[in-house]
Amino acid sequence: MKHESGTGGETRLLHQLRRRAGSLIVDSAFRGLSSAGRLHPLSKPERHRVEVTRDLRYGSAGVPEHQLDVYRPVDPRGKLPVVLYVHGGGFRILSKDTHWVMALAFARKGYLVFTIDYRLAPKHPYPAAVQDCCAALAWVVENAARFGGDLDRLIFAGESAGANLVTSLSLATTYARPEPWARKAFDLGVVPQIVLPACGMLQVTDPGRFSRRDRNIPAFIQDRIAEVTSAYLRTSHGSSAEAMELADPLLVLEQDTVPDRPLPRFFIPVGTRDPLLDDSRRLKAALDRRGAVAEIEYYPGEVHAFHAFVWREHARRCWEHTFSFLDRHLVTAGTAGTAGTAGAPPA
């Protein structure tokens, strides 16, 4: 029995080491690509007539993660539609600095972009990241006007974990929820017109559902999915189902609970080889059942977060579809939005 126990302990240790090594590989790869991309001449904001204000403080004083950057078109024509962008990274890694290309893509098309950092798991498990998104929204509501922003044309956008967070944030603005921090977001009285949750992990509980649906998912990918749950929900054991709802915004939308305010419009891009694909399908189905405006776009053969690689054909098509959706659905006083025409981000 002691031998079996020792073997089991060794197996668990090897499994943990494999997960940590895989996480380091992914984190290093994304940070390396982001840093290398910044060296390209077309990555310079001034080349696109965009100015950047970095590391403004939001939320609680003394929390180092409570920082955001502002990407603003130079010499705008009138007030600007506002994008609150939340980066992905499994709630554990990456930052606003690794996702500069996303903010630049929106800003060069005429949007005022606030891209935020938030507290990361496992040091800061759920609900820290959602709380921070609510605090960042409050800052944006208070300060958007001084940057020329039009909060009547508000957009939430994010990919992967960021897609989860912006979907949860949209629920905080449309449901009068019991959590004090969510209720503060609701009491701001501001609801996004549009939510752009790309390739999201929209239910953090039950990470095994993906491999049960597709047994061909590689162990490396299964590890990445499982560690999202173990890190983000590290202190959630014994929590009530209601307390966990904003970790699983998809499950909220699949319920019959009626929101206190109308839901925003959703555009949901996802690659057909993304292991998280089914969450995007379910989101579209849930929104359809509720009668909400929602479009999903599938990109054949594309993997998770493919649209970050903006030089690739399907990534450029994804951005074109995103801006087309915004042009068709972003409105001011009953008039179609004119924030820019459909187009691709910098290559």
GUMIGU-845230 format. One record per residue (C-alpha): x, y, z; residue number from 0; residue in three letters. Coordinates in nm, 2 decimals. Example, Ala and Ser with C-alpha at 12.3 -4.5 7.8 and 13.67 -1.06 7.14 Angstrom:
// residues 2
{atom {1.23 -0.45 0.78} 0 ala}
{atom {1.37 -0.11 0.71} 1 ser}
***
This chain:
// residues 347
{atom {0.00 0.00 0.00} 0 met}
{atom {0.28 0.24 0.07} 1 lys}
{atom {0.43 0.16 -0.27} 2 his}
{atom {0.10 0.24 -0.44} 3 glu}
{atom {0.07 0.56 -0.24} 4 ser}
{atom {0.42 0.66 -0.34} 5 gly}
{atom {0.35 0.59 -0.70} 6 thr}
{atom {0.03 0.79 -0.69} 7 gly}
{atom {0.21 1.08 -0.54} 8 gly}
{atom {0.48 1.06 -0.80} 9 glu}
{atom {0.22 1.05 -1.07} 10 thr}
{atom {0.05 1.36 -0.93} 11 arg}
{atom {0.38 1.54 -0.90} 12 leu}
{atom {0.47 1.46 -1.26} 13 leu}
{atom {0.12 1.57 -1.37} 14 his}
{atom {0.17 1.91 -1.19} 15 gln}
{atom {0.51 1.96 -1.34} 16 leu}
{atom {0.38 1.89 -1.69} 17 arg}
{atom {0.11 2.14 -1.64} 18 arg}
{atom {0.35 2.41 -1.51} 19 arg}
{atom {0.59 2.35 -1.79} 20 ala}
{atom {0.31 2.37 -2.05} 21 gly}
{atom {0.19 2.70 -1.89} 22 ser}
{atom {0.54 2.85 -1.90} 23 leu}
{atom {0.57 2.75 -2.27} 24 ile}
{atom {0.24 2.92 -2.36} 25 val}
{atom {0.31 3.23 -2.15} 26 asp}
{atom {0.66 3.27 -2.30} 27 ser}
{atom {0.53 3.21 -2.65} 28 ala}
{atom {0.26 3.48 -2.63} 29 phe}
{atom {0.49 3.73 -2.46} 30 arg}
{atom {0.76 3.67 -2.72} 31 gly}
{atom {0.53 3.71 -3.01} 32 leu}
{atom {0.39 4.03 -2.86} 33 ser}
{atom {0.73 4.18 -2.80} 34 ser}
{atom {0.85 4.08 -3.14} 35 ala}
{atom {0.54 4.24 -3.30} 36 gly}
{atom {0.61 4.57 -3.13} 37 arg}
{atom {0.93 4.59 -3.33} 38 leu}
{atom {0.75 4.60 -3.66} 39 his}
{atom {0.71 4.96 -3.81} 40 pro}
{atom {0.33 4.91 -3.85} 41 leu}
{atom {0.29 4.84 -3.48} 42 ser}
{atom {0.37 5.20 -3.40} 43 lys}
{atom {0.04 5.38 -3.29} 44 pro}
{atom {0.15 5.70 -3.45} 45 glu}
{atom {0.16 5.53 -3.79} 46 arg}
{atom {-0.22 5.48 -3.76} 47 his}
{atom {-0.28 5.83 -3.61} 48 arg}
{atom {-0.35 5.68 -3.27} 49 val}
{atom {-0.22 5.82 -2.94} 50 glu}
{atom {-0.17 5.60 -2.63} 51 val}
{atom {-0.19 5.70 -2.27} 52 thr}
{atom {-0.05 5.42 -2.05} 53 arg}
{atom {-0.09 5.29 -1.70} 54 asp}
{atom {-0.37 5.50 -1.57} 55 leu}
{atom {-0.51 5.39 -1.23} 56 arg}
{atom {-0.86 5.26 -1.18} 57 tyr}
{atom {-1.03 5.09 -0.89} 58 gly}
{atom {-0.88 5.05 -0.55} 59 ser}
{atom {-0.56 5.23 -0.46} 60 ala}
{atom {-0.27 5.01 -0.38} 61 gly}
{atom {-0.37 4.73 -0.62} 62 val}
{atom {-0.09 4.71 -0.87} 63 pro}
{atom {-0.30 4.53 -1.13} 64 glu}
{atom {-0.56 4.81 -1.14} 65 his}
{atom {-0.41 4.98 -1.45} 66 gln}
{atom {-0.54 5.05 -1.79} 67 leu}
{atom {-0.42 5.20 -2.12} 68 asp}
{atom {-0.62 5.44 -2.35} 69 val}
{atom {-0.59 5.42 -2.72} 70 tyr}
{atom {-0.74 5.72 -2.89} 71 arg}
{atom {-0.76 5.82 -3.25} 72 pro}
{atom {-0.59 6.16 -3.32} 73 val}
{atom {-0.82 6.44 -3.44} 74 asp}
{atom {-1.15 6.24 -3.41} 75 pro}
{atom {-1.46 6.36 -3.59} 76 arg}
{atom {-1.71 6.40 -3.31} 77 gly}
{atom {-1.75 6.17 -3.01} 78 lys}
{atom {-1.60 5.83 -3.03} 79 leu}
{atom {-1.77 5.49 -2.96} 80 pro}
{atom {-1.60 5.33 -2.66} 81 val}
{atom {-1.45 4.98 -2.64} 82 val}
{atom {-1.37 4.82 -2.30} 83 leu}
{atom {-1.12 4.55 -2.39} 84 tyr}
{atom {-1.04 4.26 -2.15} 85 val}
{atom {-0.74 4.04 -2.24} 86 his}
{atom {-0.74 3.66 -2.23} 87 gly}
{atom {-0.48 3.41 -2.09} 88 gly}
{atom {-0.68 3.16 -1.89} 89 gly}
{atom {-0.73 3.41 -1.61} 90 phe}
{atom {-0.37 3.33 -1.52} 91 arg}
{atom {-0.13 3.49 -1.76} 92 ile}
{atom {-0.08 3.78 -2.01} 93 leu}
{atom {-0.18 4.14 -1.98} 94 ser}
{atom {-0.30 4.45 -2.15} 95 lys}
{atom {0.06 4.49 -2.28} 96 asp}
{atom {0.06 4.15 -2.46} 97 thr}
{atom {-0.27 4.25 -2.62} 98 his}
{atom {-0.17 4.59 -2.77} 99 trp}
{atom {-0.26 4.47 -3.12} 100 val}
{atom {-0.62 4.42 -3.02} 101 met}
{atom {-0.65 4.78 -2.89} 102 ala}
{atom {-0.47 4.92 -3.19} 103 leu}
{atom {-0.70 4.74 -3.43} 104 ala}
{atom {-1.00 4.90 -3.28} 105 phe}
{atom {-0.85 5.25 -3.23} 106 ala}
{atom {-0.73 5.28 -3.59} 107 arg}
{atom {-1.09 5.22 -3.71} 108 lys}
{atom {-1.21 5.51 -3.50} 109 gly}
{atom {-1.29 5.36 -3.16} 110 tyr}
{atom {-1.18 5.49 -2.82} 111 leu}
{atom {-1.03 5.19 -2.64} 112 val}
{atom {-0.97 5.12 -2.28} 113 phe}
{atom {-0.77 4.80 -2.23} 114 thr}
{atom {-0.72 4.68 -1.88} 115 ile}
{atom {-0.51 4.47 -1.65} 116 asp}
{atom {-0.68 4.27 -1.38} 117 tyr}
{atom {-0.58 4.04 -1.09} 118 arg}
{atom {-0.47 3.70 -1.21} 119 leu}
{atom {-0.53 3.35 -1.07} 120 ala}
{atom {-0.42 3.15 -0.88} 121 pro}
{atom {-0.30 3.42 -0.65} 122 lys}
{atom {-0.63 3.60 -0.70} 123 his}
{atom {-0.90 3.35 -0.79} 124 pro}
{atom {-1.26 3.41 -0.88} 125 tyr}
{atom {-1.43 3.65 -0.84} 126 pro}
{atom {-1.13 3.89 -0.84} 127 ala}
{atom {-1.11 3.93 -1.22} 128 ala}
{atom {-1.48 4.00 -1.25} 129 val}
{atom {-1.47 4.25 -0.96} 130 gln}
{atom {-1.18 4.43 -1.14} 131 asp}
{atom {-1.38 4.44 -1.46} 132 cys}
{atom {-1.67 4.60 -1.27} 133 cys}
{atom {-1.43 4.85 -1.12} 134 ala}
{atom {-1.27 4.93 -1.45} 135 ala}
{atom {-1.62 4.99 -1.60} 136 leu}
{atom {-1.70 5.24 -1.33} 137 ala}
{atom {-1.38 5.43 -1.41} 138 trp}
{atom {-1.46 5.43 -1.78} 139 val}
{atom {-1.81 5.56 -1.71} 140 val}
{atom {-1.66 5.84 -1.51} 141 glu}
{atom {-1.38 5.93 -1.74} 142 asn}
{atom {-1.48 5.84 -2.10} 143 ala}
{atom {-1.61 6.19 -2.17} 144 ala}
{atom {-1.27 6.36 -2.11} 145 arg}
{atom {-1.12 6.14 -2.38} 146 phe}
{atom {-1.40 6.22 -2.62} 147 gly}
{atom {-1.59 5.89 -2.56} 148 gly}
{atom {-1.96 5.84 -2.63} 149 asp}
{atom {-2.10 5.59 -2.37} 150 leu}
{atom {-2.42 5.56 -2.57} 151 asp}
{atom {-2.21 5.35 -2.80} 152 arg}
{atom {-2.03 5.12 -2.56} 153 leu}
{atom {-1.88 4.79 -2.66} 154 ile}
{atom {-1.73 4.51 -2.44} 155 phe}
{atom {-1.47 4.30 -2.62} 156 ala}
{atom {-1.24 4.02 -2.51} 157 gly}
{atom {-1.10 3.68 -2.62} 158 glu}
{atom {-1.08 3.35 -2.44} 159 ser}
{atom {-1.09 3.42 -2.06} 160 ala}
{atom {-1.15 3.78 -2.16} 161 gly}
{atom {-1.46 3.66 -2.35} 162 ala}
{atom {-1.58 3.50 -2.03} 163 asn}
{atom {-1.52 3.82 -1.84} 164 leu}
{atom {-1.69 4.06 -2.08} 165 val}
{atom {-1.99 3.83 -2.10} 166 thr}
{atom {-2.01 3.82 -1.72} 167 ser}
{atom {-1.97 4.20 -1.71} 168 leu}
{atom {-2.26 4.24 -1.95} 169 ser}
{atom {-2.47 4.02 -1.71} 170 leu}
{atom {-2.37 4.25 -1.42} 171 ala}
{atom {-2.50 4.55 -1.62} 172 thr}
{atom {-2.83 4.38 -1.72} 173 thr}
{atom {-2.92 4.17 -1.41} 174 tyr}
{atom {-2.97 4.32 -1.06} 175 ala}
{atom {-2.75 4.07 -0.89} 176 arg}
{atom {-2.68 4.01 -0.52} 177 pro}
{atom {-2.30 4.06 -0.52} 178 glu}
{atom {-2.22 4.41 -0.40} 179 pro}
{atom {-1.96 4.46 -0.67} 180 trp}
{atom {-2.19 4.34 -0.94} 181 ala}
{atom {-2.47 4.56 -0.81} 182 arg}
{atom {-2.24 4.86 -0.83} 183 lys}
{atom {-2.19 4.79 -1.20} 184 ala}
{atom {-2.57 4.76 -1.25} 185 phe}
{atom {-2.63 5.08 -1.06} 186 asp}
{atom {-2.40 5.27 -1.31} 187 leu}
{atom {-2.70 5.25 -1.54} 188 gly}
{atom {-2.49 5.18 -1.84} 189 val}
{atom {-2.53 4.88 -2.07} 190 val}
{atom {-2.31 4.79 -2.37} 191 pro}
{atom {-2.48 4.80 -2.71} 192 gln}
{atom {-2.26 4.52 -2.83} 193 ile}
{atom {-2.05 4.24 -2.68} 194 val}
{atom {-1.77 4.07 -2.87} 195 leu}
{atom {-1.67 3.75 -2.69} 196 pro}
{atom {-1.42 3.57 -2.92} 197 ala}
{atom {-1.34 3.20 -2.87} 198 cys}
{atom {-1.45 3.21 -2.51} 199 gly}
{atom {-1.43 2.96 -2.22} 200 met}
{atom {-1.77 3.06 -2.10} 201 leu}
{atom {-1.82 2.79 -1.84} 202 gln}
{atom {-1.52 2.74 -1.61} 203 val}
{atom {-1.67 2.46 -1.41} 204 thr}
{atom {-1.66 2.11 -1.56} 205 asp}
{atom {-1.35 2.14 -1.78} 206 pro}
{atom {-1.38 1.78 -1.88} 207 gly}
{atom {-1.68 1.85 -2.10} 208 arg}
{atom {-1.46 1.93 -2.39} 209 phe}
{atom {-1.27 1.60 -2.39} 210 ser}
{atom {-1.59 1.41 -2.34} 211 arg}
{atom {-1.72 1.57 -2.66} 212 arg}
{atom {-1.40 1.53 -2.85} 213 asp}
{atom {-1.17 1.25 -2.74} 214 arg}
{atom {-0.90 1.36 -2.98} 215 asn}
{atom {-0.81 1.68 -2.79} 216 ile}
{atom {-0.43 1.64 -2.71} 217 pro}
{atom {-0.33 1.60 -2.34} 218 ala}
{atom {-0.13 1.93 -2.37} 219 phe}
{atom {-0.46 2.12 -2.45} 220 ile}
{atom {-0.66 1.92 -2.19} 221 gln}
{atom {-0.40 2.03 -1.93} 222 asp}
{atom {-0.44 2.40 -2.03} 223 arg}
{atom {-0.81 2.38 -2.00} 224 ile}
{atom {-0.80 2.19 -1.66} 225 ala}
{atom {-0.56 2.44 -1.51} 226 glu}
{atom {-0.79 2.73 -1.59} 227 val}
{atom {-1.05 2.57 -1.37} 228 thr}
{atom {-0.81 2.47 -1.09} 229 ser}
{atom {-0.65 2.81 -1.07} 230 ala}
{atom {-0.95 3.04 -1.13} 231 tyr}
{atom {-1.18 2.84 -0.89} 232 leu}
{atom {-0.91 2.76 -0.64} 233 arg}
{atom {-1.12 2.88 -0.33} 234 thr}
{atom {-1.47 2.81 -0.46} 235 ser}
{atom {-1.52 2.47 -0.30} 236 his}
{atom {-1.85 2.47 -0.11} 237 gly}
{atom {-1.97 2.79 -0.27} 238 ser}
{atom {-2.33 2.82 -0.36} 239 ser}
{atom {-2.44 2.78 -0.72} 240 ala}
{atom {-2.56 3.15 -0.72} 241 glu}
{atom {-2.22 3.27 -0.60} 242 ala}
{atom {-2.05 3.09 -0.89} 243 met}
{atom {-2.28 3.22 -1.17} 244 glu}
{atom {-2.05 3.49 -1.30} 245 leu}
{atom {-1.77 3.23 -1.34} 246 ala}
{atom {-2.01 3.05 -1.58} 247 asp}
{atom {-2.20 3.32 -1.77} 248 pro}
{atom {-2.30 3.07 -2.03} 249 leu}
{atom {-2.51 2.88 -1.77} 250 leu}
{atom {-2.68 3.20 -1.66} 251 val}
{atom {-2.79 3.26 -2.02} 252 leu}
{atom {-2.91 2.90 -2.06} 253 glu}
{atom {-3.14 2.95 -1.76} 254 gln}
{atom {-3.49 3.10 -1.78} 255 asp}
{atom {-3.41 3.40 -1.56} 256 thr}
{atom {-3.53 3.72 -1.72} 257 val}
{atom {-3.28 4.01 -1.72} 258 pro}
{atom {-3.38 4.34 -1.57} 259 asp}
{atom {-3.26 4.52 -1.88} 260 arg}
{atom {-3.24 4.40 -2.24} 261 pro}
{atom {-2.94 4.20 -2.34} 262 leu}
{atom {-2.68 4.36 -2.57} 263 pro}
{atom {-2.62 4.23 -2.93} 264 arg}
{atom {-2.35 3.97 -2.96} 265 phe}
{atom {-2.09 3.89 -3.23} 266 phe}
{atom {-1.92 3.56 -3.16} 267 ile}
{atom {-1.61 3.46 -3.38} 268 pro}
{atom {-1.45 3.12 -3.33} 269 val}
{atom {-1.23 2.88 -3.53} 270 gly}
{atom {-1.35 2.53 -3.61} 271 thr}
{atom {-1.04 2.37 -3.46} 272 arg}
{atom {-1.07 2.56 -3.13} 273 asp}
{atom {-1.11 2.31 -2.85} 274 pro}
{atom {-1.35 2.56 -2.68} 275 leu}
{atom {-1.57 2.58 -2.99} 276 leu}
{atom {-1.88 2.43 -2.82} 277 asp}
{atom {-1.91 2.71 -2.57} 278 asp}
{atom {-1.95 2.96 -2.86} 279 ser}
{atom {-2.22 2.73 -3.01} 280 arg}
{atom {-2.40 2.71 -2.69} 281 arg}
{atom {-2.38 3.09 -2.64} 282 leu}
{atom {-2.54 3.15 -2.98} 283 lys}
{atom {-2.82 2.90 -2.90} 284 ala}
{atom {-2.89 3.05 -2.56} 285 ala}
{atom {-2.91 3.40 -2.70} 286 leu}
{atom {-3.13 3.28 -2.99} 287 asp}
{atom {-3.37 3.12 -2.74} 288 arg}
{atom {-3.39 3.45 -2.56} 289 arg}
{atom {-3.46 3.64 -2.88} 290 gly}
{atom {-3.14 3.84 -2.85} 291 ala}
{atom {-2.95 3.96 -3.15} 292 val}
{atom {-2.65 3.73 -3.20} 293 ala}
{atom {-2.44 3.63 -3.49} 294 glu}
{atom {-2.17 3.36 -3.48} 295 ile}
{atom {-1.90 3.33 -3.75} 296 glu}
{atom {-1.69 3.01 -3.79} 297 tyr}
{atom {-1.35 3.02 -3.94} 298 tyr}
{atom {-1.25 2.68 -4.10} 299 pro}
{atom {-0.94 2.52 -3.97} 300 gly}
{atom {-0.86 2.80 -3.73} 301 glu}
{atom {-0.74 2.74 -3.37} 302 val}
{atom {-0.79 2.92 -3.05} 303 his}
{atom {-0.74 3.30 -3.06} 304 ala}
{atom {-0.64 3.29 -3.43} 305 phe}
{atom {-0.75 3.64 -3.49} 306 his}
{atom {-0.45 3.77 -3.28} 307 ala}
{atom {-0.23 3.68 -3.57} 308 phe}
{atom {-0.35 3.97 -3.78} 309 val}
{atom {-0.13 3.90 -4.08} 310 trp}
{atom {-0.32 3.58 -4.16} 311 arg}
{atom {-0.61 3.56 -4.41} 312 glu}
{atom {-0.88 3.43 -4.17} 313 his}
{atom {-0.77 3.67 -3.89} 314 ala}
{atom {-0.81 3.96 -4.13} 315 arg}
{atom {-1.15 3.82 -4.24} 316 arg}
{atom {-1.25 3.80 -3.87} 317 cys}
{atom {-1.17 4.16 -3.81} 318 trp}
{atom {-1.36 4.26 -4.12} 319 glu}
{atom {-1.66 4.07 -4.00} 320 his}
{atom {-1.63 4.23 -3.65} 321 thr}
{atom {-1.62 4.58 -3.79} 322 phe}
{atom {-1.91 4.50 -4.03} 323 ser}
{atom {-2.12 4.38 -3.74} 324 phe}
{atom {-2.04 4.70 -3.55} 325 leu}
{atom {-2.12 4.92 -3.84} 326 asp}
{atom {-2.46 4.74 -3.88} 327 arg}
{atom {-2.56 4.74 -3.51} 328 his}
{atom {-2.39 5.02 -3.33} 329 leu}
{atom {-2.64 5.31 -3.32} 330 val}
{atom {-2.68 5.66 -3.18} 331 thr}
{atom {-3.02 5.81 -3.14} 332 ala}
{atom {-3.17 5.57 -3.39} 333 gly}
{atom {-2.90 5.63 -3.65} 334 thr}
{atom {-2.65 5.36 -3.77} 335 ala}
{atom {-2.31 5.41 -3.61} 336 gly}
{atom {-2.04 5.56 -3.83} 337 thr}
{atom {-1.73 5.46 -3.63} 338 ala}
{atom {-1.55 5.33 -3.93} 339 gly}
{atom {-1.61 5.10 -4.22} 340 thr}
{atom {-1.53 4.73 -4.23} 341 ala}
{atom {-1.16 4.66 -4.25} 342 gly}
{atom {-0.86 4.47 -4.12} 343 ala}
{atom {-0.62 4.56 -3.85} 344 pro}
{atom {-0.26 4.64 -3.92} 345 pro}
{atom {-0.07 4.35 -4.08} 346 ala}
***
